[in-house]
Amino acid sequence: MGEHDVIVIGAGNAAFCAALAAREKGASVLMLERASEAESGGNTRFTAGAIRVAYRGVDDLKVLMPDLTADEIATTDFGTYTTDQFFDDMFRVTRYRTDPELCERLVTRSFETLLWLRGKGVRFAPIYGRQAFKIDGRFKFWGGLTVEAWGGGPGLIEQHTAIALKQGIDIRYGTRALSLIYDGNRVRGVRVKHGQELFDLPAKSVVIAAGGFESNTEWRTRYLGPGWELAKVRGTRFNTGDGIAMALDIGASPYGNWSGCHAVGWDYNAPEFGDLTVGDNFQKHSYPFGVMVNAHGRRFVDEGADFRNYTYAKYGRVILEQPDQFAWQIFDSKVLHLLRGEYRIKRVTKVTAPTLEELAGKLEGVNPDTVLAEITAYNAAVRTDIPFNANVKDGRRTDGLAIPKSNWANRINEPPYEAYQVGCGITFTFGGLRVVPGTAQVVDTDHEPIPGLYAAGELVGGLFYFNYPGGTGLMSGAVFGHTAGSAAADAARVNGPSASPLTRR
């Protein structure tokens, strides 16, 4: 095996987009995947596949999803999601911290990047069932999320893999990148471990797309803070920060919200890492239609502050900060039909009861008297004169509570009652590497580009702070994967062979 033009470290959505973009420019491409083929795909395989994209209306969506039926179009209000709305959401949820240049590339390239993937053969579909409710015979999409990958995250990885292999991209599973080969001038390859053997793999350019450090217990505690070793990992066990570490080792600049992460309400008894047989179904994201109480029996967040898309990624941290790191989500029969599919899986921590008194007694770890008093106070504060509408921020709120509920407030008074115990599930970390927005080239601590080194995906720092608009991760991976792969191929074309041949160590 000789030198490749471009080596891509990782095999998730961002890595595949980088590989496809580099191959499109004629580069020979090698992908290095630490996991076995059965566990490959990084966090992408664990996602539901939602992708946030700017679009002007149904005509744009018909281009992305040509198999939309006439009936679907007739019975659905797809609305619009303009670039201005995308910008507003990015700046609002990150408290105006998102890097303006990175954000601009993400937003303005979102539609054309999905169109590019569609041209490669990747299929997309509307997110019926999770992102639109049928009201009076008509679906309405809300919150900027309309598109998902066909088959969700697993389907996206299957599509990516088939397309990459068809295009002659070499994928090596069970091959862990250990460090970058760097001569002080440029990156010239990757040192890897396969089985018990070490190899040096030369390349003209390297793209790191190996995820964040969410699966590294020590790094979580070091950077996110005390208690984060107790969080469950929603996705792959292989995202331990290796890609970030190898770049920092050669002088790359760290960037972004290193103490921040995407973390959600996750089944309290879920395993330590994601389970591919369950996928993302340990998540519990219908809390806007009920209330959440902690071990003291108290509500602690405004469950209806915004659409789920704009709050779910920060509420995992809030749950972790509660006594004993858990909460219970409580619903009555009025809203059970609105609960997402993840509430109906077999592996779920759930209690049911015909009365609130009996339910309170079943909430493990919670003071039953306090929770009953809390629900009584909440019920009395609900503005029942305001109509309930699950598809819009309906303004149906509470009055007079220390912690209000701003939308979708219903009294919890119709049996049977259900409650679900949740803890914190971390998805990915926000801190990472500093890159040049237009090329995704990694820069050093002097803010000078490192020749031959590019990055994409979760380990690009600077996009997300404190919170995250749902579906932006796959979009960011696609945009900056395409950017990095294309720039890496351009650089490989103008650079001669690396100095060192393939060696076994």
Secondary structure as UniProt FT lines:
FT   STRAND          4..9
FT   HELIX           13..24
FT   TURN            25..26
FT   STRAND          29..32
FT   HELIX           37..39
FT   HELIX           42..46
FT   STRAND          50..51
FT   HELIX           58..64
FT   TURN            66..67
FT   HELIX           70..74
FT   STRAND          76..77
FT   HELIX           83..93
FT   TURN            94..96
FT   HELIX           100..108
FT   HELIX           110..120
FT   STRAND          124..126
FT   TURN            128..130
FT   STRAND          132..135
FT   TURN            136..137
FT   STRAND          138..141
FT   TURN            143..144
FT   STRAND          147..149
FT   TURN            150..151
FT   HELIX           152..166
FT   TURN            167..168
FT   STRAND          170..172
FT   TURN            173..174
FT   STRAND          175..182
FT   STRAND          187..194
FT   TURN            195..196
FT   STRAND          197..208
FT   TURN            214..215
FT   HELIX           217..219
FT   HELIX           220..224
FT   TURN            226..227
FT   HELIX           228..230
FT   STRAND          232..233
FT   TURN            237..238
FT   HELIX           242..249
FT   TURN            250..251
FT   STRAND          254..255
FT   TURN            258..259
FT   STRAND          261..267
FT   TURN            268..269
FT   TURN            276..282
FT   HELIX           287..289
FT   STRAND          291..293
FT   TURN            295..296
FT   TURN            303..304
FT   HELIX           308..310
FT   HELIX           312..320
FT   HELIX           323..325
FT   STRAND          327..331
FT   TURN            333..335
FT   HELIX           336..338
FT   HELIX           341..344
FT   STRAND          350..353
FT   HELIX           356..362
FT   TURN            364..365
FT   HELIX           368..381
FT   TURN            384..385
FT   TURN            390..391
FT   STRAND          417..429
FT   STRAND          432..433
FT   TURN            437..439
FT   STRAND          441..444
FT   TURN            445..446
FT   STRAND          449..455
FT   HELIX           457..459
FT   TURN            470..471
FT   HELIX           472..494
FT   STRAND          503..504
//
